[in-house]
Amino acid sequence: MKGCIEMDTFTVNANTGATSAAPQVRFSVSPNAETAYKLSTSLVTSLRITGSLPGGRRLARPLYVTITQDDGEVIVSEPHFHMHASAPTTAEALVAFRRIFSGYLDVLASRESRLDPYLHEQLAYLRSYISAE
Amino acid sequence: MPTLESDKVAKALTGKMQAEQVDSGDWYFVISNDEGVVVASTTISKGAKHTLSAQRVSEMKRQLRLSTSKQFVDLVNCPLSREEALKIMESNPPSSSRQRH
């Protein structure tokens, strides 16, 4: 069982190395750590992210992701197609997630004529969230 | 809860599953069926061999449209064949016909 909670929004600067300008990463976290959930060995929190993506792109609308801490790593994942990234810290994992999420658009769009219905839907999903800056 | 080594997963995807490995800052693995239709994909961060946690194995399993983590482990550790894996992947419907959460 996971929970999505009302959150405060924080902004941090993160350097992805993918663009010359250091993008801003905006993410929301629970104002109260006690609202996070303990699931077996994993700690899961739902977050709402907005803002810049690498390559001159941005999230066209807020995207809800889950942040899971498991075995010393932080995993950021979106719930529909399970695109995800991991890193030692939440901030790093969020930067990696933005890079991978944006990269998926290129990987799938360049193979659009060969995608099966499942991946066509994933591509449409990505296009609904990603726009140019 | 199973864990897997990243190098073994990459080897299984590019070897047994004949996935195309795309270098785009991270490694994207794109799996096609025998007709050349792309049916699944997943990613692994570049870098040294590392252990994929149980949660990551679970996420990758879902990305690859496998039904259980055991199927993913069997895919990497050999019992599950490419043909069997493709059959499972292609039997999972688009998310529009699944209940979203």
gemmi code that builds the backbone of each chain (N, CA, C; Angstrom):
import gemmi

chains = {
    "A": [
        ("MET", (0.846, -1.189, 0.000), (0.000, 0.000, 0.000), (0.879, 1.236, 0.000)),
        ("LYS", (0.597, 2.134, -0.926), (1.374, 3.346, -1.032), (0.462, 4.536, -0.785)),
        ("GLY", (1.034, 5.607, -0.413), (0.225, 6.783, -0.166), (0.769, 7.987, -0.882)),
        ("CYS", (-0.119, 8.832, -1.361), (0.278, 10.098, -1.944), (-0.200, 11.172, -0.985)),
        ("ILE", (0.686, 12.036, -0.621), (0.381, 12.975, 0.445), (0.589, 14.403, -0.015)),
        ("GLU", (-0.035, 15.314, 0.668), (0.195, 16.720, 0.382), (1.627, 17.072, 0.746)),
        ("MET", (2.255, 17.864, -0.102), (3.673, 18.096, 0.103), (4.044, 19.552, -0.085)),
        ("ASP", (5.120, 19.918, 0.513), (5.731, 21.199, 0.225), (6.679, 21.023, -0.945)),
        ("THR", (6.855, 22.090, -1.732), (7.746, 22.008, -2.880), (9.090, 22.657, -2.558)),
        ("PHE", (10.133, 21.946, -2.893), (11.479, 22.448, -2.692), (12.172, 22.536, -4.048)),
        ("THR", (13.122, 23.403, -4.161), (13.897, 23.504, -5.385), (15.373, 23.371, -5.041)),
        ("VAL", (16.047, 22.499, -5.784), (17.484, 22.354, -5.592), (18.161, 22.491, -6.945)),
        ("ASN", (19.419, 22.857, -6.947), (20.190, 22.892, -8.181), (20.924, 21.574, -8.327)),
        ("ALA", (20.907, 21.062, -9.526), (21.590, 19.797, -9.759), (22.301, 19.867, -11.091)),
        ("ASN", (23.487, 19.340, -11.154), (24.254, 19.335, -12.387), (24.185, 17.954, -12.994)),
        ("THR", (23.510, 17.839, -14.144), (23.386, 16.533, -14.790), (24.573, 16.237, -15.682)),
        ("GLY", (25.306, 17.250, -16.087), (26.372, 17.031, -17.044), (25.861, 16.896, -18.459)),
        ("ALA", (24.553, 16.833, -18.629), (23.985, 16.631, -19.967), (23.769, 17.953, -20.692)),
        ("THR", (23.713, 19.033, -19.976), (23.521, 20.324, -20.617), (24.503, 21.315, -20.007)),
        ("SER", (24.711, 22.390, -20.712), (25.681, 23.354, -20.227), (25.143, 24.119, -19.024)),
        ("ALA", (23.850, 24.319, -19.013), (23.267, 25.036, -17.891), (22.841, 24.054, -16.819)),
        ("ALA", (23.152, 24.362, -15.593), (22.723, 23.492, -14.500), (21.216, 23.619, -14.337)),
        ("PRO", (20.478, 22.555, -14.573), (19.028, 22.642, -14.476), (18.573, 22.720, -13.030)),
        ("GLN", (17.423, 23.269, -12.856), (16.835, 23.240, -11.536), (15.962, 22.011, -11.410)),
        ("VAL", (16.078, 21.373, -10.320), (15.247, 20.213, -10.042), (14.264, 20.619, -8.963)),
        ("ARG", (12.998, 20.549, -9.287), (11.989, 20.890, -8.297), (11.298, 19.597, -7.878)),
        ("PHE", (11.245, 19.374, -6.628), (10.522, 18.195, -6.168), (9.856, 18.495, -4.848)),
        ("SER", (8.885, 17.707, -4.569), (8.117, 17.914, -3.359), (8.376, 16.782, -2.394)),
        ("VAL", (8.524, 17.100, -1.163), (8.720, 16.054, -0.163), (7.763, 16.276, 0.992)),
        ("SER", (7.537, 15.207, 1.689), (6.671, 15.312, 2.842), (7.256, 16.260, 3.869)),
        ("PRO", (6.464, 17.161, 4.416), (6.984, 18.027, 5.458), (7.191, 17.283, 6.769)),
        ("ASN", (6.705, 16.094, 6.808), (6.805, 15.329, 8.050), (7.257, 13.914, 7.708)),
        ("ALA", (8.452, 13.588, 8.155), (9.006, 12.283, 7.790), (8.140, 11.142, 8.285)),
        ("GLU", (7.341, 11.386, 9.280), (6.518, 10.307, 9.807), (5.409, 9.901, 8.844)),
        ("THR", (5.164, 10.714, 7.806), (4.125, 10.360, 6.849), (4.636, 9.401, 5.788)),
        ("ALA", (5.932, 9.162, 5.759), (6.446, 8.172, 4.827), (6.007, 6.786, 5.288)),
        ("TYR", (5.985, 5.870, 4.327), (5.507, 4.535, 4.637), (6.654, 3.546, 4.690)),
        ("LYS", (6.562, 2.636, 5.590), (7.529, 1.560, 5.677), (6.908, 0.330, 5.033)),
        ("LEU", (7.502, -0.152, 3.956), (7.007, -1.328, 3.277), (8.108, -2.367, 3.266)),
        ("SER", (7.913, -3.442, 3.915), (8.940, -4.462, 4.142), (10.258, -3.742, 4.391)),
        ("THR", (11.246, -3.883, 3.509), (12.521, -3.212, 3.761), (12.594, -1.885, 3.025)),
        ("SER", (11.523, -1.498, 2.303), (11.594, -0.310, 1.476), (10.778, 0.822, 2.091)),
        ("LEU", (11.284, 2.036, 1.884), (10.580, 3.228, 2.313), (10.059, 3.900, 1.058)),
        ("VAL", (8.751, 4.082, 0.955), (8.166, 4.589, -0.276), (7.461, 5.906, -0.023)),
        ("THR", (7.738, 6.887, -0.856), (7.072, 8.169, -0.769), (6.630, 8.570, -2.174)),
        ("SER", (5.469, 9.167, -2.295), (5.021, 9.692, -3.577), (5.358, 11.164, -3.671)),
        ("LEU", (5.880, 11.559, -4.819), (6.261, 12.945, -5.039), (5.695, 13.454, -6.350)),
        ("ARG", (5.575, 14.766, -6.431), (5.083, 15.427, -7.644), (6.236, 16.265, -8.170)),
        ("ILE", (6.697, 15.955, -9.397), (7.817, 16.719, -9.935), (7.368, 17.559, -11.125)),
        ("THR", (8.028, 18.682, -11.291), (7.760, 19.588, -12.408), (9.116, 20.115, -12.879)),
        ("GLY", (9.103, 20.945, -13.931), (10.301, 21.691, -14.285), (11.101, 21.116, -15.424)),
        ("SER", (12.383, 21.450, -15.441), (13.255, 21.203, -16.590), (13.658, 19.738, -16.717)),
        ("LEU", (13.883, 19.375, -17.992), (14.483, 18.097, -18.339), (15.732, 18.381, -19.161)),
        ("PRO", (16.648, 17.432, -19.241), (17.830, 17.656, -20.073), (17.463, 17.867, -21.545)),
        ("GLY", (18.344, 18.515, -22.268), (18.154, 18.676, -23.702), (17.155, 19.736, -24.083)),
        ("GLY", (16.987, 20.748, -23.263), (16.077, 21.833, -23.607), (14.612, 21.449, -23.546)),
        ("ARG", (14.314, 20.508, -22.698), (12.921, 20.058, -22.548), (12.426, 20.374, -21.144)),
        ("ARG", (11.134, 20.228, -20.983), (10.558, 20.402, -19.664), (9.357, 19.480, -19.502)),
        ("LEU", (8.969, 19.264, -18.266), (7.731, 18.522, -18.016), (6.565, 19.445, -18.313)),
        ("ALA", (5.701, 19.018, -19.206), (4.570, 19.850, -19.608), (3.506, 19.916, -18.524)),
        ("ARG", (3.509, 18.961, -17.662), (2.561, 18.937, -16.546), (3.191, 18.135, -15.410)),
        ("PRO", (2.673, 18.291, -14.225), (3.282, 17.578, -13.098), (3.238, 16.061, -13.292)),
        ("LEU", (4.291, 15.428, -12.865), (4.404, 13.978, -12.949), (4.571, 13.423, -11.534)),
        ("TYR", (3.738, 12.490, -11.188), (3.849, 11.855, -9.884), (4.797, 10.660, -9.979)),
        ("VAL", (5.746, 10.620, -9.088), (6.701, 9.520, -9.051), (6.748, 8.965, -7.625)),
        ("THR", (7.254, 7.768, -7.524), (7.493, 7.210, -6.196), (8.995, 7.206, -5.935)),
        ("ILE", (9.347, 7.439, -4.702), (10.744, 7.369, -4.286), (10.855, 6.258, -3.259)),
        ("THR", (11.675, 5.285, -3.583), (11.833, 4.122, -2.724), (13.279, 4.027, -2.264)),
        ("GLN", (13.470, 3.806, -1.013), (14.812, 3.554, -0.497), (14.932, 2.067, -0.230)),
        ("ASP", (15.922, 1.461, -0.852), (16.063, 0.014, -0.714), (17.535, -0.356, -0.765)),
        ("ASP", (18.003, -1.000, 0.266), (19.350, -1.547, 0.276), (20.409, -0.493, -0.061)),
        ("GLY", (20.260, 0.684, 0.523), (21.271, 1.723, 0.359), (21.184, 2.534, -0.904)),
        ("GLU", (20.150, 2.329, -1.712), (19.987, 3.147, -2.907), (18.589, 3.746, -2.943)),
        ("VAL", (18.468, 4.822, -3.684), (17.187, 5.494, -3.839), (16.711, 5.258, -5.266)),
        ("ILE", (15.473, 4.812, -5.420), (14.908, 4.526, -6.740), (13.735, 5.459, -6.969)),
        ("VAL", (13.774, 6.186, -8.065), (12.672, 7.048, -8.473), (11.982, 6.371, -9.648)),
        ("SER", (10.666, 6.226, -9.583), (9.941, 5.491, -10.621), (8.587, 6.121, -10.872)),
        ("GLU", (8.180, 6.086, -12.151), (6.808, 6.510, -12.437), (5.948, 5.245, -12.504)),
        ("PRO", (4.667, 5.343, -12.134), (3.891, 4.125, -11.876), (3.260, 3.457, -13.097)),
        ("HIS", (3.244, 4.096, -14.250), (2.500, 3.503, -15.365), (3.344, 2.567, -16.228)),
        ("PHE", (4.550, 2.995, -16.565), (5.422, 2.159, -17.400), (6.708, 1.780, -16.666)),
        ("HIS", (6.813, 2.208, -15.424), (7.912, 1.807, -14.551), (9.279, 2.273, -15.055)),
        ("MET", (9.297, 3.399, -15.770), (10.586, 4.014, -16.086), (11.164, 4.494, -14.760)),
        ("HIS", (12.429, 4.223, -14.537), (12.973, 4.475, -13.214), (14.456, 4.805, -13.283)),
        ("ALA", (14.976, 5.308, -12.197), (16.411, 5.576, -12.070), (16.796, 5.345, -10.626)),
        ("SER", (18.062, 5.068, -10.402), (18.524, 4.877, -9.033), (19.838, 5.607, -8.826)),
        ("ALA", (20.102, 5.952, -7.589), (21.330, 6.653, -7.220), (21.466, 6.587, -5.694)),
        ("PRO", (22.624, 6.982, -5.182), (22.799, 6.917, -3.724), (21.919, 7.893, -2.953)),
        ("THR", (21.582, 9.032, -3.562), (20.775, 10.021, -2.851), (19.515, 10.342, -3.640)),
        ("THR", (18.541, 10.911, -2.952), (17.287, 11.274, -3.617), (17.520, 12.327, -4.702)),
        ("ALA", (18.322, 13.334, -4.400), (18.571, 14.385, -5.384), (19.224, 13.816, -6.640)),
        ("GLU", (20.200, 12.940, -6.460), (20.874, 12.331, -7.616), (19.920, 11.424, -8.389)),
        ("ALA", (19.096, 10.687, -7.676), (18.152, 9.797, -8.349), (17.114, 10.588, -9.147)),
        ("LEU", (16.711, 11.741, -8.623), (15.763, 12.582, -9.361), (16.397, 13.144, -10.628)),
        ("VAL", (17.650, 13.541, -10.542), (18.355, 14.024, -11.739), (18.463, 12.899, -12.768)),
        ("ALA", (18.832, 11.713, -12.301), (18.953, 10.567, -13.210), (17.601, 10.208, -13.813)),
        ("PHE", (16.548, 10.274, -13.015), (15.218, 9.957, -13.534), (14.833, 10.917, -14.662)),
        ("ARG", (15.082, 12.198, -14.457), (14.750, 13.173, -15.506), (15.512, 12.874, -16.790)),
        ("ARG", (16.783, 12.498, -16.657), (17.601, 12.175, -17.828), (17.055, 10.936, -18.542)),
        ("ILE", (16.734, 9.898, -17.782), (16.247, 8.651, -18.381), (14.853, 8.840, -18.968)),
        ("PHE", (13.997, 9.559, -18.259), (12.633, 9.804, -18.741), (12.683, 10.532, -20.086)),
        ("SER", (13.517, 11.569, -20.166), (13.650, 12.319, -21.413), (14.298, 11.457, -22.497)),
        ("GLY", (15.293, 10.665, -22.109), (15.975, 9.806, -23.074), (15.061, 8.762, -23.677)),
        ("TYR", (14.105, 8.294, -22.891), (13.151, 7.308, -23.414), (12.368, 7.863, -24.596)),
        ("LEU", (12.061, 9.147, -24.558), (11.330, 9.752, -25.676), (12.132, 9.595, -26.962)),
        ("ASP", (13.436, 9.853, -26.905), (14.276, 9.721, -28.096), (14.377, 8.263, -28.542)),
        ("VAL", (14.575, 7.371, -27.584), (14.741, 5.949, -27.915), (13.486, 5.397, -28.588)),
        ("LEU", (12.320, 5.720, -28.043), (11.071, 5.180, -28.611), (10.656, 5.929, -29.879)),
        ("ALA", (10.821, 7.240, -29.895), (10.408, 8.016, -31.080), (11.205, 7.606, -32.315)),
        ("SER", (12.470, 7.276, -32.117), (13.295, 6.891, -33.267), (12.946, 5.499, -33.793)),
        ("ARG", (12.120, 4.776, -33.051), (11.694, 3.432, -33.480), (10.171, 3.357, -33.607)),
        ("GLU", (9.556, 4.485, -33.778), (8.091, 4.568, -33.688), (7.373, 3.611, -34.639)),
        ("SER", (7.900, 3.471, -35.846), (7.206, 2.622, -36.825), (7.277, 1.145, -36.472)),
        ("ARG", (8.159, 0.804, -35.516), (8.340, -0.614, -35.172), (7.810, -0.957, -33.785)),
        ("LEU", (7.142, -0.013, -33.116), (6.695, -0.269, -31.749), (5.404, -1.070, -31.719)),
        ("ASP", (5.300, -1.967, -30.777), (4.029, -2.671, -30.595), (3.068, -1.766, -29.802)),
        ("PRO", (1.799, -2.142, -29.684), (0.821, -1.237, -29.045), (1.213, -0.783, -27.641)),
        ("TYR", (1.817, -1.653, -26.881), (2.227, -1.295, -25.515), (3.217, -0.133, -25.543)),
        ("LEU", (4.227, -0.250, -26.409), (5.251, 0.804, -26.462), (4.752, 2.051, -27.176)),
        ("HIS", (3.809, 1.875, -28.113), (3.159, 3.064, -28.696), (2.477, 3.864, -27.591)),
        ("GLU", (1.847, 3.147, -26.688), (1.174, 3.841, -25.589), (2.189, 4.512, -24.669)),
        ("GLN", (3.322, 3.852, -24.457), (4.376, 4.462, -23.636), (4.909, 5.728, -24.309)),
        ("LEU", (5.064, 5.679, -25.630), (5.542, 6.866, -26.353), (4.523, 8.009, -26.247)),
        ("ALA", (3.252, 7.686, -26.395), (2.210, 8.721, -26.257), (2.213, 9.318, -24.850)),
        ("TYR", (2.417, 8.464, -23.883), (2.518, 8.904, -22.487), (3.678, 9.883, -22.312)),
        ("LEU", (4.835, 9.537, -22.863), (6.002, 10.425, -22.769), (5.721, 11.755, -23.458)),
        ("ARG", (5.118, 11.688, -24.640), (4.832, 12.935, -25.368), (3.831, 13.809, -24.615)),
        ("SER", (2.975, 13.188, -23.841), (1.991, 13.974, -23.091), (2.635, 14.709, -21.921)),
        ("TYR", (3.810, 14.267, -21.527), (4.495, 14.880, -20.377), (5.673, 15.772, -20.774)),
        ("ILE", (6.222, 15.567, -21.961), (7.470, 16.257, -22.312), (7.209, 17.277, -23.411)),
        ("SER", (7.692, 18.486, -23.187), (7.601, 19.521, -24.211), (8.931, 20.259, -24.288)),
        ("ALA", (9.086, 21.031, -25.376), (10.301, 21.851, -25.497), (10.214, 23.009, -24.523)),
        ("GLU", (11.383, 23.492, -24.088), (11.421, 24.643, -23.169), (10.784, 25.862, -23.833)),
    ],
    "B": [
        ("MET", (13.516, -11.799, -1.575), (13.485, -10.861, -2.708), (14.810, -10.968, -3.475)),
        ("PRO", (14.754, -11.234, -4.776), (15.986, -11.477, -5.533), (16.747, -10.190, -5.867)),
        ("THR", (18.051, -10.329, -5.928), (18.897, -9.281, -6.478), (19.652, -9.881, -7.662)),
        ("LEU", (20.147, -9.014, -8.532), (20.885, -9.486, -9.707), (22.084, -8.587, -9.936)),
        ("GLU", (23.111, -9.123, -10.563), (24.285, -8.324, -10.908), (24.044, -7.643, -12.259)),
        ("SER", (24.408, -6.364, -12.329), (24.108, -5.576, -13.527), (24.765, -6.150, -14.779)),
        ("ASP", (25.981, -6.677, -14.637), (26.659, -7.199, -15.837), (25.970, -8.454, -16.370)),
        ("LYS", (25.439, -9.272, -15.465), (24.733, -10.484, -15.913), (23.415, -10.118, -16.598)),
        ("VAL", (22.758, -9.095, -16.065), (21.500, -8.651, -16.684), (21.770, -8.109, -18.088)),
        ("ALA", (22.802, -7.267, -18.198), (23.129, -6.694, -19.511), (23.483, -7.797, -20.505)),
        ("LYS", (24.234, -8.788, -20.030), (24.634, -9.894, -20.902), (23.420, -10.707, -21.359)),
        ("ALA", (22.486, -10.945, -20.442), (21.279, -11.703, -20.804), (20.420, -10.927, -21.796)),
        ("LEU", (20.336, -9.617, -21.593), (19.493, -8.817, -22.490), (20.088, -8.751, -23.895)),
        ("THR", (21.391, -8.493, -23.990), (22.002, -8.375, -25.320), (22.263, -9.739, -25.940)),
        ("GLY", (22.495, -10.740, -25.115), (22.779, -12.075, -25.620), (21.517, -12.854, -25.923)),
        ("LYS", (20.946, -13.417, -24.895), (19.759, -14.254, -25.079), (18.602, -13.499, -25.733)),
        ("MET", (18.337, -12.293, -25.243), (17.173, -11.554, -25.751), (17.499, -10.738, -27.002)),
        ("GLN", (18.761, -10.721, -27.405), (19.176, -10.009, -28.628), (18.753, -8.543, -28.604)),
        ("ALA", (18.794, -7.952, -27.402), (18.381, -6.552, -27.280), (19.393, -5.634, -27.933)),
        ("GLU", (18.882, -4.573, -28.523), (19.738, -3.514, -29.030), (20.154, -2.665, -27.826)),
        ("GLN", (21.443, -2.418, -27.679), (21.941, -1.626, -26.560), (22.224, -0.214, -27.047)),
        ("VAL", (21.486, 0.740, -26.521), (21.574, 2.126, -26.969), (22.307, 2.942, -25.914)),
        ("ASP", (23.381, 3.605, -26.321), (24.168, 4.441, -25.405), (23.641, 5.863, -25.493)),
        ("SER", (22.928, 6.267, -24.471), (22.376, 7.624, -24.465), (22.608, 8.231, -23.076)),
        ("GLY", (23.861, 8.170, -22.640), (24.160, 8.595, -21.276), (23.955, 7.452, -20.312)),
        ("ASP", (22.852, 6.773, -20.443), (22.569, 5.518, -19.752), (22.474, 4.442, -20.835)),
        ("TRP", (22.465, 3.200, -20.419), (22.267, 2.120, -21.379), (20.773, 1.808, -21.466)),
        ("TYR", (20.227, 1.945, -22.656), (18.851, 1.517, -22.921), (18.925, 0.191, -23.661)),
        ("PHE", (18.112, -0.758, -23.249), (18.055, -2.062, -23.911), (16.689, -2.195, -24.573)),
        ("VAL", (16.700, -2.384, -25.888), (15.464, -2.417, -26.665), (15.297, -3.818, -27.242)),
        ("ILE", (14.215, -4.470, -26.853), (13.992, -5.866, -27.238), (12.940, -5.946, -28.343)),
        ("SER", (13.289, -6.640, -29.415), (12.363, -6.838, -30.532), (12.057, -8.322, -30.683)),
        ("ASN", (10.888, -8.596, -31.260), (10.555, -9.993, -31.554), (11.171, -10.395, -32.898)),
        ("ASP", (10.865, -11.592, -33.348), (11.502, -12.095, -34.566), (11.040, -11.352, -35.812)),
        ("GLU", (9.956, -10.605, -35.705), (9.469, -9.802, -36.841), (10.038, -8.385, -36.816)),
        ("GLY", (10.860, -8.099, -35.838), (11.466, -6.769, -35.747), (10.607, -5.747, -35.033)),
        ("VAL", (9.525, -6.194, -34.423), (8.648, -5.294, -33.673), (9.206, -5.125, -32.262)),
        ("VAL", (9.337, -3.875, -31.829), (9.879, -3.606, -30.498), (8.798, -3.905, -29.461)),
        ("VAL", (9.121, -4.772, -28.506), (8.107, -5.218, -27.543), (8.402, -4.807, -26.099)),
        ("ALA", (9.646, -4.434, -25.794), (9.970, -4.066, -24.412), (11.298, -3.337, -24.370)),
        ("SER", (11.505, -2.625, -23.283), (12.779, -1.926, -23.107), (13.026, -1.712, -21.622)),
        ("THR", (14.287, -1.511, -21.298), (14.641, -1.165, -19.937), (15.967, -0.428, -19.950)),
        ("THR", (16.399, 0.034, -18.803), (17.645, 0.797, -18.719), (18.516, 0.280, -17.577)),
        ("ILE", (19.806, 0.481, -17.745), (20.774, 0.272, -16.665), (21.748, 1.444, -16.716)),
        ("SER", (22.049, 2.001, -15.564), (23.001, 3.096, -15.527), (24.376, 2.612, -15.955)),
        ("LYS", (25.082, 3.502, -16.664), (26.453, 3.175, -17.035), (27.327, 3.118, -15.790)),
        ("GLY", (28.434, 2.434, -15.916), (29.356, 2.400, -14.792), (29.769, 0.984, -14.461)),
        ("ALA", (30.478, 0.865, -13.354), (31.001, -0.434, -12.962), (29.869, -1.388, -12.608)),
        ("LYS", (30.185, -2.659, -12.670), (29.234, -3.698, -12.263), (28.697, -3.377, -10.871)),
        ("HIS", (27.400, -3.518, -10.709), (26.815, -3.278, -9.404), (25.640, -4.226, -9.193)),
        ("THR", (25.251, -4.359, -7.953), (24.119, -5.225, -7.629), (22.826, -4.445, -7.754)),
        ("LEU", (21.887, -5.014, -8.505), (20.569, -4.401, -8.639), (19.722, -4.871, -7.462)),
        ("SER", (19.224, -3.940, -6.694), (18.444, -4.282, -5.506), (17.138, -4.975, -5.889)),
        ("ALA", (16.514, -5.574, -4.899), (15.242, -6.257, -5.147), (14.205, -5.306, -5.740)),
        ("GLN", (14.197, -4.065, -5.272), (13.238, -3.107, -5.791), (13.527, -2.784, -7.254)),
        ("ARG", (14.810, -2.666, -7.599), (15.167, -2.401, -8.998), (14.825, -3.603, -9.873)),
        ("VAL", (15.081, -4.790, -9.370), (14.706, -6.002, -10.126), (13.207, -5.991, -10.392)),
        ("SER", (12.448, -5.595, -9.395), (10.992, -5.543, -9.555), (10.586, -4.504, -10.606)),
        ("GLU", (11.214, -3.334, -10.575), (10.888, -2.303, -11.561), (11.277, -2.749, -12.973)),
        ("MET", (12.452, -3.349, -13.101), (12.893, -3.807, -14.427), (11.992, -4.922, -14.950)),
        ("LYS", (11.578, -5.795, -14.054), (10.656, -6.867, -14.443), (9.379, -6.280, -15.037)),
        ("ARG", (8.860, -5.240, -14.383), (7.636, -4.603, -14.874), (7.883, -3.908, -16.207)),
        ("GLN", (9.025, -3.218, -16.319), (9.349, -2.561, -17.593), (9.407, -3.580, -18.718)),
        ("LEU", (9.941, -4.731, -18.406), (10.099, -5.770, -19.426), (8.831, -6.579, -19.640)),
        ("ARG", (7.781, -6.195, -18.932), (6.464, -6.812, -19.110), (6.454, -8.273, -18.681)),
        ("LEU", (7.357, -8.614, -17.769), (7.319, -9.948, -17.191), (6.376, -9.919, -15.998)),
        ("SER", (5.851, -11.070, -15.670), (4.811, -11.109, -14.631), (5.373, -11.216, -13.227)),
        ("THR", (6.513, -11.849, -13.076), (7.074, -12.045, -11.740), (8.580, -11.782, -11.767)),
        ("SER", (9.115, -11.443, -10.599), (10.566, -11.278, -10.498), (11.280, -12.592, -10.795)),
        ("LYS", (10.647, -13.700, -10.460), (11.262, -15.002, -10.740), (11.479, -15.187, -12.236)),
        ("GLN", (10.513, -14.723, -13.047), (10.693, -14.838, -14.498), (11.917, -14.042, -14.956)),
        ("PHE", (12.100, -12.860, -14.350), (13.261, -12.048, -14.716), (14.550, -12.749, -14.284)),
        ("VAL", (14.547, -13.282, -13.071), (15.725, -14.015, -12.588), (15.991, -15.220, -13.491)),
        ("ASP", (14.936, -15.922, -13.879), (15.110, -17.081, -14.762), (15.611, -16.655, -16.134)),
        ("LEU", (15.189, -15.479, -16.573), (15.675, -14.966, -17.856), (17.184, -14.732, -17.790)),
        ("VAL", (17.633, -14.166, -16.686), (19.056, -13.849, -16.530), (19.866, -15.120, -16.262)),
        ("ASN", (19.302, -16.016, -15.471), (20.052, -17.209, -15.057), (19.795, -18.424, -15.946)),
        ("CYS", (19.119, -18.197, -17.054), (19.004, -19.184, -18.133), (17.728, -20.019, -18.284)),
        ("PRO", (17.031, -20.452, -17.219), (15.906, -21.366, -17.476), (14.850, -20.826, -18.442)),
        ("LEU", (14.642, -19.494, -18.446), (13.599, -18.938, -19.314), (14.210, -18.587, -20.670)),
        ("SER", (13.645, -19.154, -21.733), (14.186, -18.938, -23.078), (13.699, -17.610, -23.663)),
        ("ARG", (14.350, -17.171, -24.720), (13.922, -15.955, -25.426), (12.475, -16.101, -25.915)),
        ("GLU", (12.168, -17.252, -26.464), (10.823, -17.458, -27.006), (9.770, -17.387, -25.904)),
        ("GLU", (10.065, -18.001, -24.777), (9.115, -17.962, -23.660), (8.981, -16.547, -23.117)),
        ("ALA", (10.107, -15.855, -23.011), (10.078, -14.481, -22.493), (9.278, -13.568, -23.425)),
        ("LEU", (9.502, -13.691, -24.733), (8.763, -12.854, -25.681), (7.265, -13.137, -25.592)),
        ("LYS", (6.919, -14.391, -25.404), (5.503, -14.755, -25.304), (4.862, -14.055, -24.105)),
        ("ILE", (5.572, -14.043, -22.976), (5.043, -13.371, -21.782), (4.944, -11.868, -22.020)),
        ("MET", (6.003, -11.282, -22.577), (6.022, -9.832, -22.803), (4.858, -9.400, -23.694)),
        ("GLU", (4.677, -10.128, -24.790), (3.661, -9.724, -25.761), (2.244, -10.043, -25.294)),
        ("SER", (2.134, -10.864, -24.259), (0.791, -11.183, -23.756), (0.280, -10.119, -22.793)),
        ("ASN", (1.175, -9.262, -22.309), (0.750, -8.189, -21.410), (0.183, -7.040, -22.232)),
        ("PRO", (-1.023, -6.621, -21.933), (-1.689, -5.604, -22.744), (-1.150, -4.206, -22.457)),
        ("PRO", (-1.449, -3.245, -23.371), (-1.118, -1.854, -23.093), (-1.766, -1.394, -21.787)),
        ("SER", (-1.186, -0.366, -21.201), (-1.660, 0.069, -19.888), (-3.079, 0.613, -19.923)),
        ("SER", (-3.548, 1.032, -21.112), (-4.906, 1.571, -21.201), (-5.947, 0.506, -20.902)),
        ("SER", (-5.571, -0.742, -21.088), (-6.516, -1.807, -20.792), (-6.248, -2.434, -19.433)),
        ("ARG", (-5.285, -1.837, -18.706), (-5.049, -2.275, -17.339), (-5.578, -1.213, -16.402)),
        ("GLN", (-5.803, -1.604, -15.171), (-6.219, -0.617, -14.187), (-5.026, 0.215, -13.773)),
        ("ARG", (-5.145, 1.543, -13.920), (-4.051, 2.404, -13.501), (-4.161, 2.661, -12.014)),
        ("HIS", (-2.977, 2.889, -11.408), (-2.974, 3.154, -9.972), (-2.243, 4.431, -9.692)),
    ],
}
model = gemmi.Model(1)
for chain_id, residues in chains.items():
    chain = gemmi.Chain(chain_id)
    for i, (resn, *xyz) in enumerate(residues, 1):
        res = gemmi.Residue()
        res.name, res.seqid = resn, gemmi.SeqId(i, " ")
        for name, pos in zip(("N", "CA", "C"), xyz):
            atom = gemmi.Atom()
            atom.name, atom.element = name, gemmi.Element(name[0])
            atom.pos, atom.b_iso = gemmi.Position(*pos), 0.0
            res.add_atom(atom)
        chain.add_residue(res)
    model.add_chain(chain)
structure = gemmi.Structure()
structure.add_model(model)
structure.setup_entities()
